[in-house]
Amino acid sequence: MAAIYTVGHSTHSQMRFLELLAHHAINMVCDVRSTPRSRLNPQFNLEELDAVLPRNEIEYVFLGKELGARSPDRSCYVEGTVQYELLAKTEAFKGGLDRVKELFDNGFRIALMCAEKEPLQCHRSILIARYLVAEGFEVQHILPNGELEDHGTSMRRLSELLGLSTGNMFRSPIDLETEAYKRQEHRIAFRRPSPTAKENKNQVREH
């Protein structure tokens, strides 16, 4: 079965990023960053990618409004922190997944792109891949060195990192995986800056 891939642009050069895509025959990049720009890595700004990818026979689609981790929908937040379960129930997110599935069905070899090099530190794995796998898709993460890690292996690695792989003989694998998703979401989910933090930031700027 063909897979849907994910990749983090990290601090790669454009050339290295293109090499990673070419190595896995990717011909469609779906950008799932909420903000398709990078101050530290401007080579991955939307305008740059929209220009360089087609020249290398790779199509580019921005899906950050639908599949980004920093939802503008306030109903997705609890005490200022985005909740992936709530975000996944929005029509925007469902529409984004449908768009990915449509492109996949049309024969594109897709890479969902975000910024983080480590898939376990990114919503492309903890949120998007989770729901794609639940619908029967195979998801493969392209690692910085070009190797692949299937999503199941990623989740087993996460369970080990969180200490959930040992001493849990009375819990099912599904329960442990759900707990791993929950804990990692708590660690990486976007948090809105508090009003106090904003005020302090403004004060610093004023001085």
C-alpha positions as CSV (number, residue, x, y, z in Angstrom):
1,M,0.0,0.0,0.0
2,A,1.3,3.5,-0.9
3,A,2.0,5.8,2.0
4,I,1.4,9.4,3.0
5,Y,4.7,10.9,4.1
6,T,5.6,13.7,6.5
7,V,8.7,15.8,6.7
8,G,10.1,18.7,8.7
9,H,12.1,21.4,6.9
10,S,14.2,22.1,10.0
11,T,17.3,24.1,9.2
12,H,18.0,22.3,5.9
13,S,19.1,24.2,2.9
14,Q,16.7,24.2,0.0
15,M,19.0,21.8,-1.8
16,R,19.1,19.3,1.0
17,F,15.3,19.5,1.4
18,L,14.8,18.9,-2.3
19,E,17.2,15.9,-2.0
20,L,15.0,14.4,0.8
21,L,11.9,14.8,-1.3
22,A,13.5,13.4,-4.5
23,H,14.9,10.4,-2.6
24,H,11.4,9.4,-1.7
25,A,9.9,10.4,-5.1
26,I,7.6,13.1,-3.4
27,N,5.7,15.1,-6.0
28,M,3.4,17.0,-3.8
29,V,4.2,19.0,-0.6
30,C,1.3,19.9,1.6
31,D,2.4,22.7,4.0
32,V,0.6,22.2,7.4
33,R,2.2,25.1,9.2
34,S,-0.2,27.6,10.6
35,T,2.1,30.4,9.5
36,P,4.0,29.5,6.3
37,R,7.0,31.6,7.1
38,S,10.2,31.2,9.0
39,R,12.2,34.1,10.4
40,L,15.2,31.8,11.0
41,N,14.8,29.8,7.8
42,P,13.4,32.1,5.2
43,Q,14.2,29.6,2.4
44,F,11.0,27.9,3.5
45,N,8.7,30.9,3.3
46,L,5.6,30.2,1.3
47,E,6.7,32.4,-1.6
48,E,10.0,30.6,-1.8
49,L,8.5,27.1,-1.8
50,D,5.8,28.1,-4.2
51,A,8.6,29.1,-6.6
52,V,11.3,26.5,-6.1
53,L,9.2,23.3,-5.8
54,P,7.4,23.5,-9.2
55,R,10.7,24.1,-10.9
56,N,11.6,20.7,-9.5
57,E,8.4,19.0,-10.6
58,I,6.9,19.1,-7.1
59,E,3.5,20.7,-6.5
60,Y,2.9,22.9,-3.5
61,V,-0.4,23.3,-1.5
62,F,-0.8,25.3,1.6
63,L,-3.1,23.6,4.1
64,G,-2.1,25.5,7.2
65,K,-5.6,27.1,7.6
66,E,-7.1,23.6,7.7
67,L,-4.4,21.5,9.3
68,G,-2.3,23.9,11.2
69,A,-1.7,23.4,15.0
70,R,-2.5,27.1,15.9
71,S,-6.2,27.1,15.2
72,P,-7.9,30.5,15.0
73,D,-11.1,28.8,16.3
74,R,-11.4,29.7,20.0
75,S,-13.6,26.7,20.6
76,C,-10.5,24.5,20.2
77,Y,-8.9,26.0,23.3
78,V,-9.2,25.2,27.0
79,E,-7.5,27.6,29.4
80,G,-5.5,29.0,26.5
81,T,-4.1,25.7,25.2
82,V,-5.3,24.1,21.9
83,Q,-6.9,20.7,22.3
84,Y,-6.2,18.4,19.5
85,E,-9.4,16.4,20.0
86,L,-11.5,19.5,19.7
87,L,-9.4,20.8,16.7
88,A,-9.9,17.4,14.9
89,K,-13.7,17.8,15.2
90,T,-13.8,21.2,13.3
91,E,-15.0,21.3,9.8
92,A,-11.8,23.0,8.7
93,F,-9.7,20.1,9.9
94,K,-12.0,17.5,8.4
95,G,-11.9,19.4,5.2
96,G,-8.1,19.5,5.3
97,L,-7.9,15.7,5.8
98,D,-10.4,15.2,2.9
99,R,-8.1,17.4,0.7
100,V,-5.1,15.2,1.6
101,K,-7.0,12.0,0.9
102,E,-8.3,13.4,-2.4
103,L,-4.8,14.3,-3.6
104,F,-3.6,10.9,-2.5
105,D,-6.4,9.2,-4.4
106,N,-5.4,11.2,-7.5
107,G,-2.0,9.6,-7.4
108,F,0.2,12.2,-5.8
109,R,3.0,11.1,-3.6
110,I,2.4,13.4,-0.7
111,A,4.6,14.8,2.0
112,L,3.0,16.8,4.8
113,M,5.5,19.4,5.7
114,C,6.0,21.3,9.0
115,A,9.0,22.9,10.7
116,E,10.2,20.5,13.3
117,K,12.8,17.9,12.3
118,E,11.6,15.4,14.9
119,P,8.2,14.1,14.0
120,L,7.3,13.3,17.6
121,Q,7.7,17.0,18.4
122,C,5.2,18.0,15.8
123,H,1.5,18.0,15.3
124,R,2.0,16.4,11.9
125,S,2.6,13.2,13.9
126,I,0.7,13.6,17.1
127,L,-2.4,15.1,15.4
128,I,-2.6,14.6,11.6
129,A,-1.0,11.3,11.3
130,R,-3.0,9.9,14.1
131,Y,-6.3,10.5,12.3
132,L,-4.9,9.4,8.9
133,V,-3.8,6.1,10.4
134,A,-7.2,5.7,12.1
135,E,-8.7,5.8,8.7
136,G,-6.5,3.1,7.4
137,F,-3.7,5.1,5.7
138,E,0.0,4.2,6.1
139,V,2.1,7.1,7.3
140,Q,5.8,7.3,6.9
141,H,7.9,10.0,8.5
142,I,11.0,11.2,6.6
143,L,13.7,11.7,9.2
144,P,16.5,14.4,8.8
145,N,19.0,11.7,7.6
146,G,16.6,10.6,4.9
147,E,15.6,7.4,6.5
148,L,11.9,6.5,7.0
149,E,10.1,5.7,10.2
150,D,6.6,4.3,10.0
151,H,4.1,5.9,12.3
152,G,3.7,2.7,14.4
153,T,7.4,2.6,15.1
154,S,7.3,6.3,16.0
155,M,4.6,5.8,18.5
156,R,6.5,2.8,20.1
157,R,9.5,5.0,20.3
158,L,7.4,7.7,22.0
159,S,6.0,5.2,24.5
160,E,9.6,4.2,25.4
161,L,10.6,7.9,25.7
162,L,7.7,8.5,28.0
163,G,8.3,5.4,30.1
164,L,5.1,3.7,29.0
165,S,6.5,0.6,27.4
166,T,7.4,-1.2,30.7
167,G,5.5,-2.0,33.8
168,N,2.2,-1.6,32.2
169,M,1.2,-5.3,31.8
170,F,-2.4,-4.5,32.8
171,R,-3.0,-1.9,30.2
172,S,-3.8,-2.7,26.5
173,P,-1.5,-1.4,23.7
174,I,-4.3,0.8,22.6
175,D,-4.6,2.4,26.0
176,L,-0.9,3.0,26.2
177,E,-0.8,4.6,22.7
178,T,-3.7,6.8,23.7
179,E,-1.8,7.9,26.8
180,A,1.3,8.5,24.8
181,Y,-0.7,10.8,22.4
182,K,-2.2,12.6,25.4
183,R,1.1,13.2,27.2
184,Q,2.9,14.4,24.1
185,E,0.1,16.7,23.1
186,H,0.3,18.3,26.5
187,R,4.0,18.9,25.9
188,I,3.8,20.4,22.4
189,A,0.3,21.8,21.9
190,F,0.2,25.6,21.2
191,R,-0.6,27.8,24.1
192,R,-1.9,31.3,23.6
193,P,0.3,34.0,25.3
194,S,-1.4,35.2,28.4
195,P,-2.4,38.9,28.6
196,T,0.3,39.5,31.3
197,A,2.9,38.0,29.0
198,K,1.8,40.3,26.2
199,E,1.9,43.3,28.5
200,N,5.4,42.4,29.7
201,K,6.5,42.0,26.1
202,N,5.1,45.4,25.2
203,Q,6.9,46.9,28.2
204,V,10.2,45.5,27.1
205,R,9.7,46.9,23.6
206,E,9.0,50.3,25.1
207,H,12.3,50.5,27.0
